[in-house]
Amino acid sequence: MVIIGGGLMGSSAAWQLANAGEDVLLLEQQDSNYEYGSSLGEARIARSLGPKNDKWSYLHNLTVEEVKVLIDFLNNKSTDQHHISDIYRTSPMTYVRHLRQLNRIEAIMHPEQQDSFQFARTPEEALAKFGMVIPDTTIVIKEYKEHTGTINPQKLIQYTHMAIRLLGQEVQYDSKVTNITRIEDGFEVTYSDKKSGDNLQVKAKKLISAAGPWTGPLLSEVASYMDTLINPQRVFLSFLRINPERYKDLNATEKAHIMDGYPLINSSRGTRMGSNFSMIEKIGSDGIPVIKIGGHFQRSNIDNLQSIWQKKLSQSEIDWSMSQVLQYLNMQRIDIDAADIELVDGYSCVYSLTRTEVPFVSYGIKTDTSPDKDLVIMAGLSGVGGKGSLAYGKMAAFLVLEDVPSDQQLRAVMDFLSLQRILNVY
């Protein structure tokens, strides 16, 4: 079984299949030190709190359980010991929302809610509960749960690749797929070895495409419809920090308040374009936290996918990022101004979006609209993929193996993301 794409989704699917005893070849066009792609970096938001039967909450919590399985496997197979804290940084998850989104808050307050949270509806409550100063149009929720906070995609990819190899299966880096052809008993996949320049071919009994923004062009011969279903968009990310001279003047309480204030989803302006997400990406060598910020809806079209990763941030994008971070730090009563925030780095990310912005983990479609059970497509996971990565991989494995999970909720999520939705919507 060949899996194309060694980011979070492809790696998760390859690990699940290898752990089920299947022969697996995972092809990744980068080397082992990723330099671009949606899976780059050390932090993605991991959160559980949601309304009753929320699918994204379920996928996060299932991934936590699957990470435990992965860690146990590695610890049983090697002398090096690993821990779930290598993958998750537990921290309060903060939601700052506009009052007009109160219905979203009321939806999480159902009788069966098991996740711990606190809610401040007024400025007085926010100050008393969280030490925050907020406008009277704003409400604040903090979620408290083990393994809620951030998930480390780079470390999770590293661990899944390690596990795949420990099972005797293959992960090949610097392997860029150039063509896929359907043959009588599966697929013929042509790929180039970027180091040697050689063109190689492998026959795949079954194929999983987890190629992100390359999905459409890559599947042009075997699933041409995907080019119309996936729309790659650029989303910029800024990496900021408080100036070292100013940071060293902060007291221990203020520094702890910053760490506990992230990750954050801030929709206090009440509009899609005005919302942003931010988190602590890492702690620099100088001990100063690096804050990553972006906006799910701060999107732009892409002229050249090959070069988009190197596109520099504009000054307006940097200014937007700095103003958003400054506003929130001031909300936390961290007394700094614009001159105290500096840019560490900027990155052009790519979101591979479906029209409804709900992803696909689905069989392909034959010309008669029946499921193509030799082809599984994982696509459109931008913005909702990281926290549920091993769960998506588990779903893909069930599809490839033509098996049905016993878990009723997993079956429901698979139905939601699968072939029938493609047929209904498109």
N, C-alpha and C positions, 0 to 999 in steps of 0.2 A: 504494500500500500504506500503510495507516494503522497506526501503532504508538501504543498508549495507555500513557503512563507514560514520563517522561523521566529516570528514575533510571538506575542503572548498567545494569540489564538491558535496558530499552527503548532506551536510548541506544546500547548495544552492538549490539543487533539492527538498529537504524536505520542505524548506520554501516556494518555489514557489507552490508546490502542496497544502500545508496547506492553503496558502493564496487564492488558487483557490477553497477552500471548501472541499478538500479531506481528508479522514481519513488516518493519516500518523503515522508510527512507524519508528523512526530512531535508528539504533543500532550502537554503537561505542564501540570498545573493550578497549579503555582507559577510565580513569575517566575524570572528567571535566577539570582537569589540565593536558593538554597534555604533555607528556614527550618525544615523538618521532613522526616521520611521516613527510611527505612532507609539511604538513600545520603548522608545529611548527614554532614559531618565531613571531617577531613583524614587519617584513618588507619584502615585495616583490616588485620588480620593477613594477611600473604602468606607462605605456607610450602610447601615442596616435600616434605620428608622423609615417607616413608610406606612401607608394606609393598609387596611385589611387585605390580605391576599396579594400584596404588592409583588410583582414579578421581579423587580430589580433588587428588592430586599432579599427575596428568596435566593437569587443567584449569588449575591454577596455571601450570604450565610452558608450556602452549599460550597462555595469556593473555599471558605475558611476550613470546612471539614475536609475538603479534598487536599488542601495544603498540608493538613495534619497527616493525611495518608502518605503524601509525598515525602514529608520530613521523616516519618517513621521508616519508610522504605530506604531512604539514604542512610539513616543511622544504623539500620540492620545490615547494610551492604558495604559500608566503609568504616574505616577507623576514625575518620573525621566526624565530629558530632555537629549536628545542625539543629536549629531551633526555629520555631514559628516566628519568634521576634526578629529573625533575619529577614523575614518577608513583610511583617506588619509592624508599624509603629502605632501603638494605641494612644489616642489623644481625644479629648472632647471634640465632637464634630459640631461646628457652629453654623446655624442657618440664620441669616439676617434677611427678613422679608418685609415687603410693604403690606400695610393693613388690608389692601384690597385682595391679598392672597390668604386671608384668614381662613377661607374654606379649606385650603391645603393643610393648615394646621389642625383644624377640627377633624379632618379625615384621619389623622394619625392617633387621635384620642379615642379610639374605639375600645370596647371592653376587653378584647383579647390581646391588646398591645402588650408585648412582653419586654420591649426595649425601654431602658431607662432614659428619661429626658426631663428637662426643666424648661419652663416656658415663661417668658416675660412679655406681657402685652402692653405695658406702659413704661415710660421712661423711669418712673420710680421703681418699678419692679426690676428693670434691667440693671439699674445702679445697685440695688440691694442684693440681687442674686448673682450678678456677673461682674459687677464693677464697671459697667459700660454706660456711656452717655449716648443716648439715641434720640432722634427726633420723635415727635408724637405720632408720626405716620408709620413708625417702624415697630416690628415685633421681632423677638429673638428666641430661638430654640437652641438648646444644647443637648446633644445626644451623648450618652455615656454607656459604652459597651466595650467589652474586651474585643480587640482586633478591629474596632472602628477607629478610623484615623486615616492612615495612608498605607498603601500596598506598594512594594518595590518591584517594578516590572523587570528591571535588569537582573535582579537577584533571582526572581522566580524563573525567568528564562534560563539562567545559568543552571539552576537546580533541576529543571525539567530535562535539559540536555544531558546533564550528568546522569540522571536516572535512566534516560533512554539508552545511553551507551552502556550503563551497567547491566542492562537487559540484553545486551548484544546487538542492539539495533543501531542504525546509522543516522548521524547528523552531519551533513556536508555543507560547509560554508563556502563562500565565494562561488556559488553555483547559481547562475542566473538563467532561469527558464526562458527560452526563446520561442518555443513552439510546442503545441499540444495537438496531437492528432488522434482521432478515435479509430481504433482497430477492432477486429472481430471480438477479441476477448479482453477488452479494456481500452487502454490508452498508450500511446507512445509519446514520451516526454523527452524533448530535446533541450539540453541546457549546456551552457558554456562554463568551463572552468576558468574563472577570471585570472587566476595566477599563471596557468600554463597556456591559456588561449585555446585549449582543445575543446571541440564540440563532442558531447557525449549524449547517449540515448539510453533510456531505461523504459521497460514495459511495466505499466502499472495495472494491476488487477482492478484496483479502485483508486480514486483520486480525490483528495481534499484540496480545495483552493482556499487559502487564507492569505491572499496577496494584497489586501488593503486596496489602495488606490489603483493598483495595476490590474485589478480583477477583470474589468471590462476588456481591455486589449489582450490580456493573457488568455481569456476564454473565447476569443473571437471565433475560433473554428468549432468549438464544441458546445458553447452556450452563448451565442452572439447576443441574445436578449439582455445579458448582464450589462452591456455597455450603456443601455438606456435606463437601467435600474440603479446604477451607482454614479453619484456625482461627487468627484473629489473637489474639496474646497480648502483653501489655505486658512489656517488659524494661527495667529502669532502668540508666542509665549515670551514673557519677560521674566528675567531672574534679577531680583533686586535685594539690596541689603541696606541696613542703617550704616551710615558712615562710621568707621572704626572709632574715631575720636569721640563721636557722640554716643556710640553704643557703650563704650567703657564707662561713661558717666551715668548710665542707667543703673538703678539699684537691682538687687536680686529679685525683688517682688515684680518689678516691671519686666525684667527679662523672662521670668516664669510666666507672666501674664501673656507675653507675646507667644511663647511656645504653646500655651494652652488655648490660645485664640485661633489656632489653625489645626486642621483645615477649615476652610470657610466656603460656603455658597452664599453669595451676597446678591440678593434681588430686591434690595430696599428701594430701588427707583421704580419698581413695578413694571418694567418693560423688559423684553427679551434683550434688546441691544444694550440696556443699562445694567444687565446682570454680569457677574463675573465669578470665577472660582479661583481660589488661591490656597497655597499650602506651603509647608516647609519642605523644600526639595532636599536639602542637606544642611549639615552644619559645616561651615568652612574651616579650614585649617587654623584660622584665627579665633574660632569659637563663635563666630557670628552666624546666625541662621540666614540661609538664602531663601528668599520667598519667591515662589513661582506663581505667576498670575496670568490668566487668560480669560477669554470670554467665549462660551460655546457659540455665540451668535455674532462674534466679531470675525466675519468670514469674507473672503474675496475669491474671485475666480483664479484659475491657474492656467497660464499660457504654456508652460513647459514643466511637466512633472519631473523630469530628470534633474532640473536645476532648482526647483522650488525650495528644496531643503536649505540651500545656501543663500536664499534671499534675505537681505538684511532688514531689520525692522525700521520703519520710518520714524521720524521724530514725533509725529502725532501719535503713533502707536506706543512709543516709549512714554510720552507725556500722559497718555490715557492710563497706562499701567501705574505710573508713579502716583498720579492723582487718586486712583482707586485704593492703592495701598496706604497712602497717607491718610485718606479719609477714615479707613478702618482702624489704623493705629491710633489716630486721635479719638475715635469712638471708644477705644480701649483705654483711654486716658494716658497714652504714651505721648509725652509732650515733645513732639518734634515738628519740624516744618519741612518744606520741599527740599531745601538745601541739604537736609540730613539724609536723604535717600539717594542712593547711587545705583547705576546699572552695572550688573555683573556680567550678564550675557543676554542674548536674544536668540530665539529659535523660531523658524517657520515650520509648523506642524501641518499635517494634512489630515483632514477629516474625510472619510469615505462615507457619504451620506446616501441613505435611501430617501425616496420622496416623502415618506411618512416619518423618517428619522427613527424608525424601529428597525433593528438589524434583521438579517437573515441567517439562520443556521438551518439549511434546507437542502434537500435533494435538488438536483437540476431538473429541468423539464424537457421531456421528449416532445417531438413535433405534434403528437396526439394529446399533449398536455398531461400525460401520465408521468409519474416520478421516474427520473433517471437514477436508479439506485447504485450506479457505479460512480456517480459524481456527487460530492457534497460541497456546498459553497458556504463559507463563513464570511460575511461581508456586511458593511454598514455598521460596524460596532463602535465607531468613534463616539466618545463621550459616555458610553455605557459599557465599554468592554472590560476595562482594567479590573474593576472590583468583582466581576463575575467570570474571570478568565477560565479557571479550571472547570467551572460549571458549563461554559460554552463548549470546551473541549470534550467534556463528558457527553454532552448532547450529540456532538458530531460523531463521536465513537459509536453511540447507540445507532445512529443512522447508517454508518458504514457497515456495522455488523448486522444490520437489519433486525435489531433487537428492540424490545419495548421495556422501558424502566418500570419497576414495580411501584415507584413513588408516584402517586397520582398528581402531585403538584408539579413534578418534573415533566410528566406527560403533558400537562396543561400548558406549561411554558414552551415545550417543544412544538406543540400544535400552534401556538401563537406566533412563533418565529419561523414556521416552516412553509412548505410548498403551497398549502391552501391559501395562505395570506398573499403570497406572490400572485396566485391566480385571481384571487378576489380583487386585489388592489390594482393589478397591472393588466 
